[in-house]
């Protein structure tokens, strides 16, 4: 089906949905049947900490918001939040690149990502670049917090926190939902959950599977460039009897996920991107990522009385991934001519077979720990004390196979590598974290003071490429220990019922990873000030922020095109200044009439510059001059959505604009080979509510089929996902 026909079909289907009959109930997302009782200790916001009184930038993407577009891509979900930067890569959000307030986005390494209050990265201390991210499509809501209030959450406190809340146990005896969808490029989704709450025992189970054939075509050989991902969740909870002296709840959460995705780091030359943006070179035909994730989480909450509670969580995460991908073509690495060699071969410029090295980037991760928090409300004080002991590690055990790519574009293995002969090391970390926070309310003033302490020990054991059996002592055994104290102070002033003024300051911190040769942690002082105005149907917030880094980290990953010898090394940039403004607005017109017209806007301005001259082996920085701009950070971002809703249907159009970005530090005009040009992408959502319990929906990503560059990896270009329509049906009970 042609793109123009698809667009006409999408618009026609939208009109059909808008014209379909009456007598349906309210929006599915507002159904009280699946109301849940959250364990507030796993959330950032709650009855004691409402989002509209937080002394910082605070946002919640609710279940209703998630239902509107039913995104499976967390980067599209978060586009509506100011101060959050997204860098697309595969088009489906399998490995998100997220940043906040100038931190950079690479593999979400510079922010704290949690699921149900627990660190979600595979090894948040030892290997911060997250090649695993929770499946966003199964989440019930998402919390985003930036600023001085993040002192309770670490280890990274400079940018902000994302806490993804998984399916909570329904409050009723039995509730659930089934959601199925199909779309272009072989996209398919099945999402189902069921559970309920008895007098003392509750449980829920959930499955989420989605897949696609991919929107890229491998030159000459075709093949699947998509993915299949499965995610399963189960929870069971036990509460004490209502007559018990102390109310307690114990909840066990079990989660399993796996993925097979035929993704590559081999992009296109600029010339080939202009001609065929959705092509892949035949040398990438063997590229495939396989992953497996297992999680066990045990929560316990005891309420001694209405003003004193203690929550404790034990967690265990096991993650394994092997990204089997081409790293050399005809003897050259991708960053040093390999991509050009692949392009020339597919153009027939090579008259004989060539060799392609395909590396098994095989890694196992472990993350486990115990954390506890005591909350005490006395007089006009709200006190919180917390502690966490955490261990994590990354085990790299890699090899490379050699294939011959013949003139028929068929790859045949000619040499099998020996596991452990490419990279053979273990990076690990042990960390203690303590915090105390007090919120003091004096009339219309609320002052929040906090203090966080981190004590970290990292280790790198490297047996080298010549000792795959890890016999004897490792050739390198490097330890590093450091600690940091991070104070924060913030305040709000309630001018009237609608207007709140806020300001705050905090010390930012990110731990030094084992690959940081200087063992130097990232440190900054962060300031913010703004106001929040909510009146009737209007919600608004504007905050100015400034980050003064004494040292900024850069983590070397293949996602940034780093040389293989530098992968997982961490580099120090010294002084960096980041400043900007975040603005969000929301309003619902004619909210009491037959139709409502909800509109939203989120805008972010950012200016981020290096504060000194230096030279770095980190490819994205290189030879830096004072005043050079940071990479992959747009000056301007804008999100706007507008909708129309009746009792039985709703249609929403959302657009996001991202300014020019540079892929290498610099200033002035951006060279063409370092430019990711600005783009504007629109998405459409149309829903028709058949009755109280069922709906049909149509979503179109990239409605106007914009062709745009997402990233430049290894000097090559990747295109974003083209127009993609999905039709679905959901039923709840």
N, C-alpha and C positions, 0 to 999 in steps of 0.2 A: 504494500500500500504506500503510495507517495506521501510525502510530508504534507503537501497542500490538501490532499484528500483527507488525511488524518485530522488536520486543523478544522476542515469543514465539518467532519464527523463530530469532533469535540464540541464545536459551537452548536451544532444541531442537537446533540444529546443534552447540552446544558439547557437549551431552550425547551426541550421536551420535559426535562425534569422540573423546570420552573412552571410549566403549564399544567402539570399533572394535578389531579383532584385534591379535594379538601379533606376534612375530618380526620386529621392525624393528630397525634399528641405532641407534647412539647419536645424539644430537642432530646436526642438520645443521651447526650452527655449529661443532662440534668436529671436523669432517672434516679430516684432515691432508692430504688431496689438494691443497687450495688454500692450504696453508701458504706463507708468503711470506718473502722476505728483505728487510726494510726497509732503505733507506738511512737509518741512524740519524741522520744529520746533518739530515734534514728533520723529525725527530720531536723532541718535548720530552723524552720519556722513552725509555729504552733500557737496554741491558745495563750501561752505565757510570753511568746515572742512573735506577735503578729507582724506580717511583712511591712505594713504601712507605718510602723513605728521604729523600724531598724535604723540606726545611725550610720547608714551607708547605702550603697546601691544594692537594692534587693528586689528580686523578681521571682515569680512563680509561673511556670507554664503548667496550667491546670489540666485535668482530664478533659475538660470541654475544649480547651485549646488544642490538645493533641488530637482529639476526635475530628476537629475541623478539617485538617488536611490529611490526617492518618499517615504522616510521613514515616518511612522506615529509615530515613537519613537524619541523624542527629544534627548535622550541620544546617540542614534546612529548618529543622525545629528551632534552633537557636538563633536564626537570622533575625528574629524579631526582638532580640535583646540588645540594647546599646552597650558598647564597651566590650563586646565579644567579637573576635575576628575568626573567620573561617577560611580555610584554604582547601578547596576541593582537590581530589586526586583521582579516585577510581570512578566517580560519578554516582556511587551508591552509598557512600559514607561508611564503608567497611572499616577503614582505618582513619578516623577523623584527625584533622589538624586544627586544633582550637587554641586560641590565645585570649588574653584579657589585658586591657590597659597597657598595650605596648610590649607584652612579654614575648611575642613571637608565637607561631602556631605549630611548629614542627612536632608532629606526633603527640600534641597536647602535653608536652613534657614540662611546661613551665607553669601549669596550673594544678590545683588539687582536684582530682576527679574521684567521686565516691558513689557507691551504690548502697543505699540503706545505711548511710553513715559510716561505711567501711571503705578504705582505700581500694580503688578499682584497678589501678595500673598493675601489670604483672610483677614488677619489682620497682616500686616508687622511689626507693633510695638508691639501689645498686645500678639500675638501668632505667632512667626516667622516661625514655621514649616509649610510648605505649603502643605496641602493635596489637593490643587487645583493647576493645572498648565494649561496654555493656550494650546489648541489643536494645536500641532506643525504642523500637516499635512496640515492645512489650511493656514499656514503662507507664505507670499510672500518672506521674507528674514529675516535673524537673524543677529543682530549686537552684537559683543562681545568686551568689553573694560576692560582692567586691567591697574592698575598703577595710577599715580598722576592725570591723566586727569579725573578720576571719581569723582572729587570734586563737580561737578554739580549734581551728582546723589547719592541719599541716600535712606534709612538711613544707609545702610551698605557700607562702603567705603574701607574696607581692601582688600577683595578679588577681586571683580570686578562687572561688570554690564552685564546683558544680556537683550537686547531690541528686542522683537519679533514684526515684522511689519506685520500687518494683510493686507488683500486684499485692495489695493488702487483702487480708482475709475479709470476705463480705460480712456485713453485720447481720444479715438475715439468715434464716435456716438454710436456704439454698438460693444461690444466684450464680449467673454465669453469662457467657457470651460466645458466639461463634462468628468469625469474620473471615470471609474468603474474597479474594480479588485476583484478577488476571489483567495483563496489559501487554504493551508492545515489548519487543525484544525478549519474548519468552518470560516476562515477569509473572510471577505467581506468589500468592501469599495465603497461608492458612494460620489463623490465630484463634485460639480457643482457651477458655478458662472456666472453671467451675469450683465452687466451694461454699462454705457456710459456717455459721457460728451457732454452737449449741450453748447450753447453760454454762459450761466450763471449757469445753474443747471446741476449737475451730480449726479449719483446714482449707487450703486452696491448692489447686494444681493448674498449671498453665503450660501450653505448648505454643511455640511461635516458629514457623518455618517460612522462609521466603527465598526466592531464587530468581535468576534471570540468565538468559543466554548471552547477554552483553551487547553493547552497541558498537563494538569495534570488530573489524574483519581482518583476519590474518592473511597477508598477501600470499596468493598462490595456493594455499592449503586450506583456507577457511578455518573451521573449528570453533569451538565454544570459547568465548572470552568473558563469560559471566561467572556466576557463583551459585552455591547452595549453602544456606546457613540454617542450622537447627538450634533451637534454644528451648530448654525445658526447666520448669521451676516448680517446686513443691514447698509448702509451708504447713506447719502444724503448731498450734499454740494451746497452752493449758493455763487457765486462770484459777486463782484461789476462789473458794466459796465467798459469797458476798458478806457472810458473817465473820470472816476471818479478821483477826486484829490488824494485820498488815495485808494490803492488797498486792498481789504479785502476779506476774505473767512471765511465762517462759515460752519462747518461740524458736523453733528450729527451721532453718531455711536450707534447702538443698538445690543446687543449680548445676546444670550441665549444658554445654554448648559445643558445637563443632562447625567447621566451615571448610569448604573446598572452593577456592576462587582462582580463576585463571588470569591472574594479574601480573603485570610486568613493570619494570623500571625503564624499559626501553621505549622512549618516546620517538617522535618524528623530527626530522630536520625541518627548519622553517619552510623550505621549498616544498617538501612533501605535505606539511600541514596545510599550506595554502591550497594545494591541489586536492588532497584526500585526507581531511582531518580525522576521520574515524578508521583509518587503516593502521595495521600493525605489521612490522617487518616479519618475514618468515623465520628469522633467527630467534624470535621470541616465542615460537610455537610450543616449547616445552615448559614455559614459565607457569608455575602453579604454587599457590599458598595452601597449606593444610594446617588447621589449628584444632586444638581440643582444650576446653576449659572446664574445670571442676571447682565447685565452691561449697563449703560448709560454713554456716554462720549460726551461732547460738546466742540469742538475746535473753537477758533476764532483767526485769524491772521490779523493784519493790518500792511501794509508796508507804512510808512510815506514817505520814499524815498528809494533809492537803498542802503543807509547806515544805516537806522534806521527802526527797526521792533519790534512789540510787539505781543507776542503769549500768549493766556490764555486758560486753559483747566479746565473744571469742570467735575468731575467723581463721579460715584456711583457704587459700587459693592456689590451685595448681594449673599452670598453663604451659602448653607445648605448641610450638609452631615450627614449620619448616617451609621457608619460602625458597622454592627451587627455581632459580632464575638465571638467565644468561648474564654473565659478568664480563666476558671477553668475546670479541668477534674478530676473527682472523688475527689473533695475537694482541689486540688492543683492548684496553678496558673501555667501558662505555663512555667515561669522561674524557678519554684520550684518543678518540677516533673510532671507537667501536661502533657507535651509532651510525656514523658516516659510512663505515665499512658495510654495515647491514643494509643501508639505503642503496649503496652502489651495487651490492650483490643482487638485490631485488630488481634493479634497473637493467640487469644483464651486463654490467660492466666487468664482472668477473667471469672468466671463461672456464674456470676449474673449480672444483669443490673447495670450500673453506672450512676451517675448524671453528667451533663455537664451544666455549667453556661455560658449562651450566653449574652454578654453585648451589649446594644444599646449605642454605643459611639456617641450619638446624639449631634450635635453642629451646631450653627448658627453663621455666621460671617457677619460683616458689615465693609465696607471700603469706605470712601468718603472724598472728599476734593476739593480744588481749588488751582491751581498753575499757575504761570505766569513767563515769561522770556522776558527781554528787551535786544535786541542785537543792538550794536552801533559800527559802523566801522568808525574810524576817524584817518586820517593819517596812521601811521604804527601800530595803536592799534586796536585790536578786543576785544571789551568789552562785557561782558555778566553779567546781574544782574537778579537774580531769587528769588522767594519766593513761599512757599507752606504752606497752612494750611491743616492739615490732622487729621481725626478721624477714629479710628477703634475699634472693639470689638469682642470678642469671648464669646458666651453664651453656657456653657456646662450644659445640662439638660439630665442626663443619668439614665439608669436603667438596671437591669439584669433579664433575665428570666431563669428558671430552666427547663432543659429537662432530660428525662430519655432515655439513650441509651441502647436498649435491645440487647440480644445476636444475633438477626437477623440484627443488625446494623441499626435499625430504631430509630429515635429520636422523642419523643412525649413530648409536653410541659406539665409539671406538676404544674408549678407555674409561674404566670405572675407578673413581677416586676411593681412597681409603678414609673412612670416617676418622676425624680428628687431625687430618693432615693439612687442613686449611686454617682453622682457628680452633684453639683447644685450651679454653680457660674458664674459670669460674670467678665472677664478680659477686660479692656479697656485702651485706650491711646489717648491723644491729643498731637499734635506736631506742632511746628512752625519750618520751615527750611528756611534759607536765604543763598544765596551764591553770590559771586562776582568773576569774572575771567577776566584776561586781558592777551591777547596774543600780545606780542610786537615783531615786526620783524625789525631786524637790519642787512641788507645785507643778508648773508647766515645763520645768527643766528635767531632763534625764541625762545623767553623766555615766558613761560606761568606761571603766578602766580595766585593762587586762594585761597579763604577763604570761608569755610562753617561753618554755625552756626546752631546747633540743640537745641531746647528747648522742653523737653518732660515731660509730666505728665502721670503717669500710675496709675491704680486703680484696686483693686481686691475686689469684693463683693462676699462673700461666705455664703450661707444660711445653709450649712451642709446637711447631708443626712436625718436628722430627720425633716426637714422643707421643704417638696417638694412644698408646696403652696407659699413659700416665704412670709410668713406672718410676719409682723413687721420688725424690723431692722435685717440685716444680722449678723451672728455671727462673721464675720470678715469683716472689712472695712479698707483696707490698701492702703494708697496713697504714691506715691514716685515721686519726681520731680528732674530733673537734666538737665544740659545743657553742651554743648561741643563746642569748637572752633577748627576747623580742617584746618590748613594751608597746602598748597601744592606749590611746585616749580618744574618746569621741563624745559628742553631746548632741542632743536634740532640744529644740524649743518649740512647744506647741503654741503657735501664735493665736490660732483659733481652731475650731473644729475641722476646718478644711486645710489649713496651712501648717507645715512643719519645716523648720529650718534645721539643717544638720551640718556637722563638720567633724573631722577626725584626722588623726595622725597615727601612724604605726611604723614599726621597723619591719621591713620585709626580709625574707630569708629563703634560700634554697640550699639544700645540702650539696657538698662537693661529692661527685660520684667517684667510684674507684679509678676511672680513667682520667681524672683531673691530676695532671702531673704535679701541679703546685699545691694540691690539696686545699684550694681556696674556695670557701663557700660564697654564694651570691648574697649580697647585702644591699639594702636600699632603705631610704626613708620615703614614706608615701603619705601624701596629703590630699584631702578632698574637702569640698564644701559645696553645699547646694540647698535645694528646697524640694519639697514634695507637696503637691496641691491636689486634693481629691474633693470634688464637690458634685454630688448627684451622679450624673452619667459621665462626668469628666474625671479622668485620672491623668496625672502628669508628674514628671520628675526631671529636674535638670541638676547635674553635678559636674563640677570642674575638678580635675585630678592632676596631680603632679607627682612623678616618681623620680627621686634623686638616687641613682645607683652609684655606689662606690665600687661595685664589681658586678658585671653581668656575665652569665654563663652562655655558652653556645655548645650544644651537644651535637656531635658529628654522627649522622645517620645516613644510610643509603637513600632515604627519602629526600635528602638535601643534595644528593650527588657527591657525597664525600668519597675520597679515595679509600679503597678497601683496607689499606694499612692503618687508616685513622678511625675506622668505624668504632663507635662507642667511646672515643676519646672526648673529653670535655675541656673546653677552652675558656679563657678568661679575657674579657674585653675591657675591664677597668671601668672608668666613669661613663655613664650614659644618663641622659636626661630625657624623660618622657612626660609630655603634658597633653591635655586634651579636655574635651567636653562631651558629656553624654546627655542626650535628651530623649525622653519618651513621652508620648501623648496617646490618649485613648478617649474616644467619645462615641456615644450611641444616640443617633438622632431619632426623633419621633418614637421614643422607646415605648410609649403607651398607645400608639396607633396600631393600625392593621399591619403595617410593615415597620421594621426597624432597619437602620442603616449604620452598622458599627464600622468605625474607622480606627486605625492604629498607625502610629509613626514611631520610628526609632532612628536616631541620628547619632553618629559618633565622629568626632574630629580628633585626630591624633598627630602629634609631632614628636618624633623620636630620633635623637641624634647622639652619636658617639662624642665623648668629651675629651678625647686625647688622640694623639697619633700612635699607632702601633702596627706591627706586622704579625699575622697569624697564619698558621697552617690550616685553619678552618676555612674551607673553600668559599663559604658565603661571605666571609669578611675580607680575607686577603690583606692587602696593604691599606690600612684605614687612616684617613685624615680626620682631624677634629672637625666636627660639623657634618660628617657623612651621615646619611639617613640609614636606619636599620632596614633589613631585608623583609620582604613579604608583609609589609605593614602599609595599608592604604591610608592616605591622609583623611579621606572622607568615606563614610559608609552611610547608606540611607535605606531604610525599610519602610514601605507603606503598604497597608492593606485596606480594602474597602469591600463591604458586603451589603447584601440585601437579604432580609430574612422574613418569612411569614410563619404561620403556625405549622405548616407542613413541609416547608422547603427553605433552603438557604443557598446562596451562591456567594463566593468570596474570591476576590482577585488580589494577589499579593505580589509585590515587586520589590526587588532588592538591587541597589546600585553599589558597586565597589569601584573605588578609584584606582588609578594606575598604581602598580607595585613594582619594586625593583628586586631582582634576585641576587644582586651583589651590592655590598655597601658602596655608597657614593653620594654625590650631590649634583644638583643641576639637572640638565636633560638626561633622561635614562636611555642608554644605548639600546638599539633594537634587540640585540641578542641577550639583553638583561631585563627586558620589559615584559610584564604581564599587563596587558592593556585593560583599561576600565571596561566594565560590562554592566548590563542591566538585564535581569532575568525575571520573568513573570511566571507565577504558578496559579492555577485555577482549581477551585474546589466547588463542586455542586452536589447537594444532598437532597434527597426526597424521603420523608418519613412516612412509610406506608401505614403504620399504626403505632401503638404505644411501644412495641418491642422490636420493630424491624425497620430497616432503611436500605435504600440503594444509593450509591454514591459514584461520582465520577471525579477523578483527579487528573489534571494535566500538568506535569512538570515541564518547565521551559516552554510555555504556551506558544510563544512566537518563534520558536526554533532558532534561538540565538546560537551562533557558533562562536566559541570563545576559548581562550587559553586558561587552563587552571594552574599549571605549574611548569617549571623548566627544570627537569632533573637530568643530571649528566649532560647538560647542554642541549637537551632535546625537549620537544614540546608535546604537551598532552592537551587534548580537547575535553571540554565539559560535556555532560550528558545532553544529547539533543532532545527535542520534543518527545515526551513519553506519556501516553494516556493509559489510565488504569480504571477499570470498572469493577465495583465491588458490592457486596451485600453483607449486612450484619444482622444478627438476631440475638436478642438477649432475653434472659428469663430470670 
